[in-house]
């Protein structure tokens, strides 16, 4: 600890030595507490994969599928011999399209096969009735990560030049001559430009409730005369569809101006570029390296992943829940699970106490908030069940005439058909959105559920050997953070059942919005060393961090051995991160989480207990006057 920095930069005081010595892996844009855990788990899982390759004794049928797929992904000798041949049937299908009507006739099979198209459908829980699942519709992503990159001419020119250079290389490695590659690329970029004005920015997408825009069948048909979206929707789900949930009304309002016969060659070129680039990582070694060049440059990553690691992830990413379940069952002990369950219950009780003592909510709103809190379901370690499509997936092999593109198509059809089969059906709330082997946690507003995978329940976040105060400063704050998402600017709009339902009085909602605005102002424009924080983009996570650290501290204070410094120190430690300047700038543009240094410092400065414990004054940079503090939960 650099004690001389405690009052000026607590993050640096706690993490300074680590920041000086930590090395960013050549195939990563950053090193962090999260990534340190991830890399440990990565090594464990890769060692397991190597062991299973030689000895499959005791593996269940789905783990055997992982082993078989991994044999394919790591056989670069065969991949190089096959060249770009496995992708050619897909590209020929796109080349064979002669008109927009032709695309319309083939769109269903293309969507099922995982072929990139300018728009698509997905079945998810209905925001208005979380016990049902409905069909959402949206446009594709842009070539650049955010709309803001298109607004500044110098930035756009630089990044689009980089995109053209790296993508042209992929197209030529696939087999196109330079002239043809550049011709297709220019048309694809022209179509991308048409999408920019009707694409939501990262800030707009962060307000995800606004992605819910029901549009009845007749209105969709009237707005989209150049392509029968409703007929395609009904063919995908197999029954009549009375409405679509449109995630971006601007796109559908301008649909006929963008998706039309005059623009068909642009659309077709966009599909060629998008599919060659997206499938190229399944092909040869030169193509898989080239396929990641743009994002490596954008993120400041020095080298591509080593071949062996890349091959592992190509198999793992598809069957991660299967491997994750094995990890959770094998390495997550009952002692840790019981201890974390106790911490969750303690934090929920503290949250309840804080709600009961809340001074700005009226009695009725307070009762509704407590009802929602009491209804939160908690899942820890690993899921009770996995999606059924894992059981249905049968992996092929090169010897059986398969290849990685065919396996990708097979997998895509399983997932998309499974997804569309859920239309107008009750959701299975036992299914997780991430594997047990992922270092993360999440809150689902439509399930009113928090999930803590086994992988995050390790030091520095949690350890049975750490002090209780340190654990509260780590996993305790993560637990309370996820609970706080139930009451952030998005989550607060959902009721105890996970449905979009205003349970606030008008006066309380007004106060909440004012407090949310103050949270935006607290962070907005604060310099990080790589650019200013966007308070609007990060507001939901900042609200959750604030509620999380306050509730976790309250829980820690109830412990007879509570230690402020151990709590504050571990809070700062879990956010340590060292990253390339490019990656930090990218995060400032697209990441809804606050910059690491502010998650540590600003949230601590915003605590009266931190100010009092270190006796901060106006002369200290960590000082924040109590009348400037923002407390919501």
N, C-alpha and C positions, 0 to 999 in steps of 0.2 A: 504494500500500500504506500502511495506517495502522499503522506499526511499533509504536506504543504499545499496540496491542491484540493483538499476536502471542501473548503468553503468557496472555491471558485469553479471547479469542474470535477464533480464527484465521480462521474463516469471515468475520467482520466485518472483520478486518484486511485480508484479501485483496479482499473484495467490497464493502467499505463505500462507496467512491466510486461504484461501479456501482449499488448499492442506492439511493443518494441520487438518482441521475439517471435510472435506468431507469423507463420508463413502461409501465404495463400497457395493452395495446391494449383499446379499449372493448368489443370482442367476445370478449375472453378473460378468464379468471379469474386469470391469472398472466403473468409474464414470467420466462424462465429461459434458461440456456445451450441447453437442448434446444429451447425455443421459438424462440430467435433463429435457430438453424439451420433449423428448420421453416418460419419465416416467409420466409427467403431462398429456400428451395426452393419454397414456395407461390407466391411472386412469379414465379419462373422458370417453373413449370408453368402458372400462369395466363396468363403472356405467351405461352407456347407454344400454349395453347388458343386464345387470341385470334388468333395467327398461323395456326393450322391452320383456323380458321373461314373464313379468306379463301383459303388456299392449302393444298391437301391433297397436293401433289406429294411423292412418295416415301414416303407413309404406308402401312403395311401394313393388311390388312383389319380387324384388331382395333382399331387406332388410329382408323380411319375410323368404327368403331362408336361410339367415344368421342365423336368430333366430332358425329356424328348425334344421339346422346343429349344432348350438351351443347346443341345447337340447341333441343331440346325443353325442357330444364330452364330455360334462360334466357329463354324466350318467355313472360314473365309476362302479356303482353297476352292471349294465348290462354288461359293458365291462369286468369286472372281472368274471362274470358268463360265458360269452362266451369263456373266456380264449384265447388260440391261435387258436381256431377253424376257425375264419374268414380268417386266413392266409393260412391254410392248402391247399385249392385248388390251390393256386399259387405255393406253394412248391411242391405239387404233380405233377403239370405240368412240373416243372423243373426236378424232379426226374424221370419222365417218358421219358425224352430225352435219347436215346440210342446211339446217334452218332452225329457228327457235321452236317451231312446231315439232321438228324432229327431236330436239332436246326434250320437249315436253313429253313425248311418247316414251322416251328412254329414262326419264328422271327417276322414276320409282326404283328401277333396278340399280341405277347409279348410286342413289342415296343408301340403299340397302348394302351395297358393296363397299361403302366408305369412300366413294369417289368424291372429291371436293367439287361442290357446286356453289353458285353465288348465294344461295339461301338454303334453309333447312328447317326441319321440325324436330321437336323433342317433347316427350310426355313427362310432365312433372306434376307435383301436387298443386292443386288449385289454391291460390292465395286466399280466395274468399271462402273456401271449404276444404280444409286440409285433409278431410277424410275421402276426398276424391282426387283423381288425377286427370288433367286435361292437356290439350295439345297447344304447345307454344310454337311460335314462328319467328324467325329472325334472319338477318342477313349475315354474310360472312364477315370475317375480320379484314382489316386493311393490311397492306404489305408492311407498313411501319407500325410500331407498337401503339401509337396514340395519335389522335387528330392534331394535337398541338405541334407535332413534328412537321405537319404540312403547312402550318400557319406562318412560320418564320422562313422566308425564302432561302437564307443562307443554310439553316439547319436542314431544310428539305433537300436542297441541292446536294449537300454533303452526304446525307444518309441515303437518299435515293441513288446517288452515284455509287455508293458502297453496295446497295442492294442489286443494282444492275450488274456490277462487276462480279459479285459472288454468284448471282443467279445465272448469268451468262455462262460461267464456268460449269455449273451443274448441267445446263442444257447441252453444252458441247460434249461433256463427259458422257451424257446419255447417248449422244450420237448425232446431234444436229450440227450442221455446218455453221460457222460463225455468223454468216449473213442471215440465215434463216432463224437462228437463235435470237439475234437482236431484233429482227422484224416481229417475231412473236412476243418478245419481251416488251417492246414499245407499245404494242396493242394491249397487252395485259395491264401495263401501267396506266394506259389511257382509261381502261375500265375501272381500275382502282381509284383513279381520280374522280370518277362519277359517283363513287360511294362515299367519298370524304364528307361532302356536305350533309349526308343523311346518316352518318355514323356518330354514335354517342362517344363523348370523351371519357377518359378514366374517371373524372370527377362526376360526370353524369351517371355513369354505370355504378358508381359507389352508392348512389341513392337507388338501391335495387327495387324498392317498392314501385318506382316509376316505370319499371320494365313490365309491369302488369297492366296491359291495355286490352281488355276483351273487345273483340270485334265480331259481330254476328256474320253469318254466312253471306247474306245479301250484300252487306257493306263491303266485305272482302271482294266479292265478285264484281261489284261496281267499280272498285278502285284498281282492279288488276285484270284488265280486259285482254292483255297480250299473252297471258299464261293462266291456265285454269288451276289456281292454287288449291281450291277446295276439292276439286276432283282428285288431285294428287294426294291431298291430305287423307281423303276417304279411302283411297286405294292402299295407303300405308297402314292405317289402323283397322281397315276391314269393315267399318260400319259408317253410318252417316255421321257427319260432324256438323254441329250447329253453330260453332264459333271457333275462332282462333284467339289465343292470347298473343298479341303482337308485342314483341319486346321493344320495337323501335317504330313508332307510328310514322316518323319522317320517311323511312324507307318505303313503307307500303303506300304512303300518300304520293310518292314520286315514282312508284313502281313502273308504271307504263312509260315514263320518260327514260328509265334506266334499262329495264328488261324489255327490249323490243327488237324487231327484225333488223332495223338499221344498225343496232349495236351488236348483232349476233357474232360477227367476226372478232369483236373485242372480247365478248363473253367466252367464246371458244378458245381464244388465245389465253385468257385468264385461266381457264380450266386446264389447258395444257401445261402452263407454267406452274400452277398450284399443285397439280398432281405429280409432275415430274419431281418437283422439289420435295413434296411430302413423302413420296414413296422411295426416294433415292437412297435413304439411309438403310433400306432393306436389300440393297444391291451390293456393288463391289466396294472394296476398301477405299479407292479414290473418291467414289461417289458419297460414301458415308462420311468421309472427312469434309468434303466440299459442302455437304448438306447443312452442316452446322457453322459454316464460316461467317455468315452474316450475323447471327446472334452472338458468336464468340467476339467478333469485332465490336458489336454494340455494347457488350457487357465487359469488355476488357479481359477476356479469357485468353491466356497465352497459348494453350495447346488443346487439341481435341482429346477426348477421352482415349485412354489406351484401348487397343482392340479388344482385349479380354474383358475389361470392365464394360465397354459398350455392348458387347455381346451378352453379358450377364443381364444388363438392364433391358435389352430388347426382349428377353424372355420374362424377366421379373416384372416389368411394367404391365405386361398382359395378365400375369398370374400373381400379382403382388398380394392380393387378399388371401390366396391359397398359402403362399409362403409366409405371409404375415400371421396367419392363424397358427401355423406351426411355431413361429417365433414366440407368439404370445403364450401358447400352451406350454412351451418348453422352458422359457426363460423368465416368465413373470410369475413370481412366487406368491403363495397365499398370504404370507406375512405382509408383503408390500401392498397387496390388494386391500387387505383389511385396514391397514394404516391409512391408505389414501381415501378409502370409503369414509373412515372416521373424519378425516380432514374435510372432505366434501360436506358431510353433515354439519360439521362445526361452522364452516364458511356459510352454508345456507342458513343456519340459525342466526349467525351474526348479521347476514343480509336482512333477515326477517326483522331482527331487532332494530336495525338501521332504518328500515322502512317504517316501522311502528313509531320511531322517534322523529321521522322526517317532518320538517317544519313547513314545507311549501306545497305538499299534496293535501287535498281535502280528504275527509274520512272515506268517502265512497271510492275515490281513485286509489287510495292507500289499500283498501280492502281488496280491490281488484288486482293490484300489484302483488300483494301477498298471496292471493289465490293462484296467480300465475307462477310465482316462485315455488309454492307448494306442489304444483303440478309438474315441475321440471323433472324429466326422467334423466337418470345418470347412468352411463355405461362406461365401464373401466376395464382396461386390459386388452380384451379381444372380443369380437362379436359372438353372439349365440349361434348364428348361422351365416352362410354365404349365399350370394345370388345363385339361382339354379343353373345359369348358363355355364358355370364352371363344370358342372356335371355333364352337360351336353357337348362340351367342346372335345373334339377328337383331333389330336395333333397328327399331322402327316409326317413324311420324311422325304428327303431327296430320292432315296431308293424307291419310294412308293410313287414318285412322280410329282411330289409337291415342291414348293419353294416358298420363300418368306412372303412374297406378294400374295400368293394363293392362300397362305395361312392368314394373312392380314384380312383378306376379303372374307374368308370363312368366319373369322372372329367378328368382323364388323357386322356380318349378316346376323350372327347369333345375338349380338348386343342390341342392334337396332330392332330386330323382330321382337326381342324380349321387351324392349322399351315401348314399342308401339302396342304390344299386347296389354299393357297396363292402362290403356285409355279407358276412362270412365270406371276405373276400379279402385278399390281401397288400397292405400299404400301399405307396404310391409315396413313398419317402423323399426324392426330389428336389424335391418341392413345398414351397414356403415358406408360412409362416403370416402373412407381412407383405410389402408391396411393397419394392422396392429404394429407393424414394424416401421411405421412412419413417425418421425419426431415432430409431432404436432398435436393439436387439439381443436375442437370446433363446437360451435353452437348452431343447431338447426332451428330457425324460427318457425318453420312449418311443422316440425315435430315437437317443439318446445323441449329440446333434448340437448344435453351436453355429452360429448364423447372424449375420453382420454385414452388414446392408444398406449399400449405397454411401453413403446419406445421412448416416450417423453418422460416416463416415470423413473428417471435416472439422474445422477449428479451432473450438473449443479442444481437442476430443478428439484430433484428429490433423492434422498438417500436415508435409509434407516440409521445410517451412521452420522448424518448431519444433525445439528441441533434443530429443535422444533422451530425456533425463530428463523433459521436459515431456510428450512423447508417452506415456511409460510412466505418468506420473501421470494421463493422460487415457485414451486408447484402450487402453493396456496394462492399466490397472486394470479397464476394462470387459471386456476379453478374459478376464482372470483371474477377474473376477466371474462371468462366464457359465460358465467352467469349474467354479468353486466350486459352482454350482447342481447339478452332478453329485454333489456331496458334502454338500449342505445337508440339513436335517431331512426333506425330502421326497425329493429326488433320490437320497440315499444308500440309499434302499430299492429302487432299480432297479439291475439288473446291467449288464454291458457291452453287452448286446444291447437294452437298453431295457425289459426285463421285470421285473415286481415279483418280487424274489427276494432273500432274506436271505443276503448274502454275508459277514455279520459273525459273529465269535465272540460268545458271550453276554456275555463280560466287556468286549470292545471296544464293543459296542452300549450297554452300561450306561454306560461312560465317555463315549461320544459324547452320550448323552442328558443326562448330568450337565453336560457342557460347553455343550450347547445351552441348558440351564436357566440357566447362568451368563450366557450371551449375552442371554437374556431379561431377567435381573435387571440387567444393565449398562445396558439402555435403558429398562426399564419405569419409568414414572412421572417420567422426566426431563422437566422443563418446557421448552417450546419458545417460550413467549411467546403461544401461542394454545391451550394445553392440553397435558396430559402425553402422552408417547409411550406407545403400547401395545406393550410388548416381545414379547408373545405373537403379536400380529398380524404384526409385522414381523420375526420371528426368522429366517425363511429368507433374506430379503434382507440382513439384518444379517450373517448367517453368510457369505453370498456377498461382501458388501462387505469383510468382514474378510479372508477368504481372498484376495480380489482385490487389495487394496492391499498385503498382505504379499508376495504372489508377484510383483506388478509391481515393487515396490521391490527385491526380490531380483534381478530381471532387470535393472533399471536399474543396480544396483550393480556388475554385471559389465561395464558399459560404461566404457571408460577415461576418458570425459569426464563420468561421473556427477556430478550436482549435486543434493544433497538439497533445497535450497530450491526449485529449479525443479520438482522432483517434487511436493513438498508443496503448492506454490503452485497448480499446475495441478489437483491433486486437489480443492482447495478451490474453484477457479474453475469446474470443470465442474458443481458442485452449486448454483451461485448461483440463487436464485429469489426473486422478489418477487410476492406474491399477495394477493388479498383475504382478510380475516379469515374470511369464510364458507367460502371454498375451503380454506383451511388447516385449519379445523375439520372439514370434510367429509373431507379426506385422513386426518386423525388417526383417523377412524372406519372408513374403508373401504379405505385404501391399504395394501398389504402392504409397500411401501417405507418406510424410515425417513424422518422429516422431513428436508428438505435440510440444515438447520443441523447436525443430528446426524450425517448421513452424512459431512459434512465434519469437524466437530469431534471427535465421539466416536471415529470410526475413527482419526483422527490421534492423539488422546490415548492410544489403545489400542496405539500403536506405541512400542517402546523407542527406536527410532532418532529418532523425533520428540522424545521427552522429552530424549534426550541432545543432539541437535543444537541445541535452543533452551535447554538447561540449565535446565529447569523445576524448580521447587521446590514444596513444599506450599502456598506462598503464592499460587501462580498457578492461575487457574481451569482452565487447560488441563492441569493436572497430574493424573496418574493413577498411583498407586503401582503398582510392577511386580507386586506380589502380588495386585493387583485386576484386572490385565489378563486378557483372555480370548483365548486363541489356540487355534483349532481346526485350521485348515489353514495 
